[in-house]
């Protein structure tokens, strides 16, 4: 009988990730392997009954943690090799069978290390992202989308069926600038923990664009479960989370996003502590104004009763609406008239968006959506006359403090798109034009 002690005892252990380490420790304890050869080496992987090594989720994050702890060598299952090698700063040795590990540790047949995985080349738009040039009309919606992506602001499109809400929102995937290398490594580690890492391209510079179905559970959306896993909110970290048919989602699931939107993390509480999962994303929403979809549309009659319409719209709570930076109602377009105008392509708009991101990065180190209220000063282009105008608009429109701050951030982004150092009156007026308004019934 063999007793294995996994220390420290207060840390929860689960899954099969410790199989390889435990098997190796048994051989050392029984004198079959020299323990001195194991110094600064970590063992990650599941051990099958036939001696083969099976992949485990989260290998990339585990290797990164091992590197932080001072480990210099890591042995992983072959399938986990590419994503593990992307971590850098540590030697990764893949193995298919346990006997390969023992022969390596005995000095008989060394396991060859993997070369560090090169970061993926700068990506183009995702293959399934529609080009903005294919969107007929909707100049107001296109402009609002450009502003939202340029400042990483939350945006919602409302309107009748077939007006282009989903098409516009999905086009955002092609407008998002590339990740830098540190962001790409962070995103890849999250996807690795969730078991969603792509073994062929372990580190991609493409920002995540997640679009869960409206039937998703709250746990699947924000993370959790008996064995805690990142949800869609964390998988969208550093990218965008698109909720199509937003008002069809569970109300509690939508409200669960309020914390991540404000703090950029999902806090999952358990008896033995709180786990914080990164979840800093841009939210895109698209929904009909009522169940039939024709409320407030000129020339069409809504067949919904007032009470049913109020209940439908109440699925998006007031606090959640307050966290939207831009809300755009899309009207049906006259196709013949719209086709006469050639719309700008995604590539053209994406260049302006990238310039705005670069401006924000140089000025404050991050997107305008993350500007703190204390940053509304001359250093960020908010001069005294403009701040006075902001206070005047707040009184005139009875804006809450949260909506006031969000409007100021959007105005700063509009100024960045215009190449203006100082935010002007017209920038604020355009930002307020798209502010969330009280629900009409």
HELIX and SHEET records of a PDB file:
HELIX    1   1 UNK A   19  UNK A   29  1                                  11    
HELIX    2   2 UNK A   35  UNK A   38  5                                   4    
HELIX    3   3 UNK A   59  UNK A   68  1                                  10    
HELIX    4   4 UNK A   78  UNK A   80  5                                   3    
HELIX    5   5 UNK A   81  UNK A   85  1                                   5    
HELIX    6   6 UNK A   98  UNK A  105  1                                   8    
HELIX    7   7 UNK A  132  UNK A  134  5                                   3    
HELIX    8   8 UNK A  139  UNK A  151  1                                  13    
HELIX    9   9 UNK A  165  UNK A  171  1                                   7    
HELIX   10  10 UNK A  172  UNK A  174  5                                   3    
HELIX   11  11 UNK A  181  UNK A  193  1                                  13    
HELIX   12  12 UNK A  218  UNK A  222  1                                   5    
HELIX   13  13 UNK A  232  UNK A  235  1                                   4    
HELIX   14  14 UNK A  246  UNK A  248  5                                   3    
HELIX   15  15 UNK A  251  UNK A  255  1                                   5    
HELIX   16  16 UNK A  257  UNK A  263  1                                   7    
HELIX   17  17 UNK A  306  UNK A  313  1                                   8    
HELIX   18  18 UNK A  318  UNK A  322  1                                   5    
HELIX   19  19 UNK A  335  UNK A  339  1                                   5    
HELIX   20  20 UNK A  346  UNK A  364  1                                  19    
HELIX   21  21 UNK A  368  UNK A  370  5                                   3    
HELIX   22  22 UNK A  373  UNK A  375  5                                   3    
HELIX   23  23 UNK A  378  UNK A  380  5                                   3    
HELIX   24  24 UNK A  384  UNK A  397  1                                  14    
HELIX   25  25 UNK A  401  UNK A  418  1                                  18    
HELIX   26  26 UNK A  425  UNK A  433  1                                   9    
SHEET    1   A 3 UNK A  41  UNK A  43  0                                        
SHEET    2   A 3 UNK A  73  UNK A  77  1                                        
SHEET    3   A 3 UNK A  91  UNK A  95  1                                        
SHEET    1   B 2 UNK A  46  UNK A  47  0                                        
SHEET    2   B 2 UNK A  53  UNK A  54 -1                                        
SHEET    1   C 5 UNK A 209  UNK A 210  0                                        
SHEET    2   C 5 UNK A 240  UNK A 244  1                                        
SHEET    3   C 5 UNK A 282  UNK A 287  1                                        
SHEET    4   C 5 UNK A 155  UNK A 159  1                                        
SHEET    5   C 5 UNK A 326  UNK A 330  1                                        
SHEET    1   D 2 UNK A 223  UNK A 224  0                                        
SHEET    2   D 2 UNK A 229  UNK A 230 -1                                        
SHEET    1   E 2 UNK A 265  UNK A 270  0                                        
SHEET    2   E 2 UNK A 273  UNK A 278 -1                                        
END                                                                             
